[in-house]
Every structure is written in C-alpha cells, then in structure tokens.
Amino acid sequence: MRRMLRVLARESLWLGPFLCIGVLSLGLFRALPHFPVPAHIRTVVDISGTPVRIALPFRGIVLAPNSFPATYLEDTRSPDLLLYAGNTDLRKWFAKGVMSWVYPQILSNKLWNDKLFRATSSPFTEIESLIAYDASVYAGCGGPPDLVRRVGLPVFNCGGSPAKMRRVPILMKGVGCGSAPNLRWAYYPEIYLFPTLRTYSALIGHAELAEPRIEAYCQVIDDLREELQPSTLTYRPRVLARAEEKGTLARAGLVDAEQRRYNPNDPEQLLAMDPDMIFLPQGSPREFDQDIRWQGLKAVRNRRVYRRPGLIEWWTAGVTFKPIETRWMAEVAHPDRLQPKVRQLLRDRMFAAFGYRLSDEQIDLQLHVAENSGAVGTERFTRNYQGAERPGPSK
Amino acid sequence: MTEATLSGKAPLSENAISQSFARSSFSQRSFSQRHGWAVPTLLSLGMLLAMLGSLCIGVYPMTFGQAARIVMHLVWPSALPANPPWTVKEITVIQIVRLPRVLLATLSGLGLGMSGAALQGMMRNPLVGPDVVGVSSGAAVGGILAMLWDFSPAGIIALAFCGGMIAMALTFGLAKLAHAGTDSMIMILAGIFVGALFVAMISLIVSKADDAHLPRMVYWMLGTFVGADPKHVAMIGIPTLAGGAILMSMRWRFNLLSLGDLDAQTLGLNVSLLRWLIIALVSLIVASQVAVSGLVGWVGLVVPHCARMLVGPDHRRLLPTAALLGAFFVLGLDDFTRAVIGAEIPVGVLTALFGTPMVCFLLWKSHGKGWGRG
C-alpha cells in the first residue's frame, strides 16, 4: 500500500506545477483593483471627450512615453507642473528644439529617466511606471490605455484621431481658420493643434488662454491668404513635402506631388514624380543635390531643394510655429507675391507667446539659413537681407 | 486516450513497461536514477519560488512577503478584506502588470521544454526541437497571417496550429519520401528545408504588410512577453496545460518508442497513431506559444539535453523535468532582461544568445556521442 502510494505520488508529480499555474492564472480573472476617488477633485474633458477627475491639491503631471514634452510646454507654458517628461532619447530631440531655449530647466536629469519608461509600446508595463509616481494626472498623447483608466488612474488623453476628436465639437471650433474644414481627415494641421491646445489649457486650469492663441494662429494664416491670394495663382509648384497636411500646402500655393502609395525607399518613384520643389525634413539639401541619382530631377536642376524650418519636436511645428512654417513655404514658392516677413514673424510670435527674444543666430538655426544657402529664393531669410525681391514670374 | 485505442493488442501494464525499460540499456543505477525523482520535486518547488520572486522584480518596489500575500488573495476564493495589508497600487502592479507576464513566460518555457523532450523522444533524435523540424516556423506563418487578417485570439491560435501541423506533416512526408523514416539526419534535413520554406513565406508576408501591421509583426517575430494580459495567458495556458497533461499521462510510452518502432509494436503499441497524436499535441502547444509570444527558439532543443543530464533518459522523469527546466530558463531570461538589463530585449533574441553556447558546451562535453545517426 505504502509502495503504491509512493509510486502514485511520483507519477503524479507533474500535476503539482500544472495545478499551481492553472490556479494562479485563474487569479488574473478576479475583479480589477480600483483606485479610490480622492476627496477633492477638478474635472476636465480630454481630447476624446472623456471626463478626467484630477486630485486636488494638484501634485503634478506625468507625461506617458508617447507624449511630447515640447508640445506640452508650448501649449501650457507651465514647466513647473511637470513631474516626468520622458526618456533620454526624447530628451535628445527636445534639446534640439526651440522649447529647450525657452525652458532650459526642463533639461534637468530628474525629469528624464530611461529605466522608468522603457522603449515599449506596451500599455501594461507602462502602468507600473505610471503609478510609481504620485501624480495628479497622467497625460498620454498616443492614446493611453483604457486599462489604466479602468483601474481608476486619472489618465488624460492629449492626442488622437480626427474621428475621436469629432465627438467633442467644441474642441474643433475654428479649424480651417475661416475655410470650410474637412473634419473627416487631417486636411488642416489645426485638426490636431487646436484640440490639444484647448485641452492642455483646461488641464492646467487656464482654459481661457487657448482662444487668444488660436486667434493669433488664424491671424497669420489670414494675412498670408490676403497677401498671396491663392485663388488667383496661375502656377502652383508641385512639391514633395513628406507627411505635410494637404491644407498647409494649399495655403502656401503648392500642390502635393506625393503619390498615394509613395515608397521613399524606391528611387524610381521619386524620379517618376519629378517634383518642382522638395522640402526635406532633415539632412542637407546640398548633399541631396550632389547625389548622382537625383541629377535629372527638375527640383535639383533648378536648385529648389530646401530643408524645412526647424520644428519644435520631431514632425510637429506646434500652434506657435505652424503658421510661420506655412508662410515660409509660401515665400519660397511665390516670392513675387509675398514680402519677406518670416524672420520678423518668428521673433514677434516667440516674444508674444513666451516672452523670449530669439537672437539672429537662433533664427538662422531654426530656418536652416546656412544649409539652404544656394537654393533659389532663400536670400530673403538671411539676416542682412534688405530690399524686396524683384517681382517676376514664379514659374 | 486509452491503451486499447493506441494498441491493437492486449495492453501492457505501466509497471511491466517500466521494468522492461529498466532492464534495457538504462539498467545501470546511476546518480540520476537514484535521485531522479528528487530533481523534478525540487524543480517544482523552485519554480513556484521563482515565480513569486519574479513578481518582486520591476520599477515599483515590492517585497517577497507582500507579493506572496497578494497572490494568496488572488487565488483564494474570498472577498477583498476591509483593510487589506497592501495598497491599491501594489495589487494593481501584481494583478495587471507582473503576474500575467510571469505566467506567460512560465507557460512558454514549460510548453517548449516539454515539446522539445517529446519530439526528441518520439524521433529518437537529440537534435530535433520545435524550431528544427519546422513546427515553429509553420506556426509563425499561421500566426502572422492571422495578424494580417485581424483574426480573433482564437483564430490566431487556430491558424498557427494549422501552420504547425502542416509543417510537421511536410517534414515527416519529406523524410518518408526519402525512405528514411525517423533517420536523424534526413529528418533534420527535411526540417531545415521545410523551415526555410516557411521562413521565406514569413519574409514575403512581412514585406507586403502595411505600416499598421508591420511594427507589431516584427516585434512579435523576435519573441516577446510585452503586453501580457489575462487573455494571452488563457490563450497559451489552456492548450499548454491541457495538451501537456495528455503528453504527461502517456510519457511512459515514449520509453517504448525509444526502443525502436519494431520493438514498440511488438510490445503492443500502435506506433503510427501515437506518433500522430504526439505531433498534434506538440503542434498545439507550440502554436499557442508562437501565437501569443512569437518565435522563441532554442528552448525546445537545449532544455531537454540539460534535463537528460539531470534525470537520465527515462521519459517518466525527463518530460516533467524538461518542462520545469524550460519554465525556469525562459522565466529566468525574462527576469534578467527586466532586472539586470533594464530594457525590453525580445526574449527570442536572448534564448538564442544563451542557447547557442549551451548547445556548443553540451556538444563538447558529450564529444558528439548520440548526436549522429539515430
């Protein structure tokens, strides 16, 4: 009998770990824990229309890894509310942009941590990092996970698709700056910029700050429209400007040359496209000119390859700089119709928005004056440029 | 599955089989035979402790005792105490973040270790593993197609299972066409050919994938436990535990298979049926692992060798030991990435990095004995 029991125990030894794992797995399906609602709260609506309850007194904001600290700073102008900005990779990008000049204190090491937020898109590992901080709100611009919200953490969504943002019409007010907007897709950049600005302003408790800045944005666009008169243009250059909204190009009197399924790795596609102008987001235009593959391109032959103005962070120019970038494109394409105002606009808008005076060197850096020297129509962006250019046909 | 269905003749008792096996080439009472049962027992306890220990690794500070208390609460069918000795943050970290990942790593290793030992036992060949015979690549093709077509989790497993089965059938069919049966070299060659075909198919699908699917596919193919959640645990847990239980319950038959087809048939075993049953179970386990955590190579090849060194070739002990060692190996590597490296390195990369030197070491230690023709 004893021997039989011993044999039985040996033979069913494998059952132990199997049962343990099975029982542990069942534990995952218990009701999720829920964070208690704080006694004092302030409620704001995020970009997807979800109310977010923020604990008071306000303890600060943690930006989730897929958020952009420069956008946050540009929209809120509140560096002191940040508890965490991102990982060191993001810091490198941030350090290249305008916001690091305005708010150098943000480069402090305590706001950037590689170990806390790892390079992962997983919402589940992020939760652990998020709750390690005792923040009043966690902001995520790539769509923070529903799960974080389900456990009761105050998650503020600061980015999303136009389809989601349409749920909150008030956030979309003014998109198009007077033109009829197409809200189904991102025709104009404001479709992202305005809701983000409005919700971020509400998040820091100053919703009233958003509208004057939206008006200033539309003012630059209106001035450009009035001066350029795009409807009367007889020639609109075909331009390759990757990932640029079609509405921006239309405002600048340009036509998007990019095909629907353009593959940037296929040189033949660019040769077949043969755009009149090329706006590079990065890299040197002169090196591009010298590449033997592109010698036959119209844009290269006519010296019309440019590096686009510096952006505040990656691809986003932000609510302050986007209209200036649009104007820069228009001035490059139609110098005969527009006065050179980009440098002055950049200086004025920077001072009006942040109280920061840009030096000539900083403006040169942002407009890539040195890199663009030699390209047609870029003299007007140099600091010593005096008179207006001789009017002539823009063909 | 009863013995009557597996054999056409009167079934032999398990004891008689064990005695017959003991009288064979393994009759010498070595260390592994004298202490063989202690190893899986200790490994079982060690695995539980390792799982609890893994729950303490991460950004959020957590003590072993606290992790154990929370786990007890999760598995004990009782209501949440009024004043629990843990904070909401702590239980959130365990229940939502760490436990699913630890379970996913454990189940992946368990399934791969067990599958490798089962395939090696079935084919009487120490060089085979799920990735060598093409089953992993086949399952990956199924999984990646299911991802491309946005299938449900069950659909991903089903398609991965079909891919794994097709790959195994092709490998066997190719070996049979070469009139080689279970000859080790021919089987491995067939597996390499079939694997290469499926890898080419994976590359083709990935090259044609759109931007929405591509990053997920690439990361998944490297093998990762990032994004573990209860659904994933269920996807891998049910097939692995159920399939594994069936494999375990017939593990003594592997001992008969290792005597050779003719001897096994003489002892009353329906060899062909048993072989196909093992193939189906291994495909199911590997498919569920691949569907959830991508391609995690080398575990099914390396771990059974280590298990054999610990407990000897008797599959009654080898199979549980390989399963537990596989769980240890994969869980340990995942802990290593989280605790030591502090970055999300795909576990498939690490198993290859650690597995290759281990195989080389084993090859050197054994002087190539038993690695030739089976």
Interface residues (C-beta under 8 A of the other chain):
Chain A: R10 E11 L13 W14 L15 G16 P17 F18 C20 I21 G22 V23 L24 S25 L26 G27 L28 F29 R30 L32 P33 H34 F35 P36 D114 K115 L116 R118 A119 T120 S121 S122 P123 F124 T125 I127 E128 S129 I131 A132 L147 V151 G152
Chain B: W37 P40 T41 S44 M47 L48 M51 G58 V59 Y60 V71 L74 V75 V88 K89 I91 T92 V93 Q95 I96 V97 R98 L99 P100 R101 L103 T106 L107 L110 P215 V226 G227 A228 D229 P230 V233 A234 G237 L241 G244 A245 M248 R316 L319 P320 A323 L324 A327 G342 A343 E344
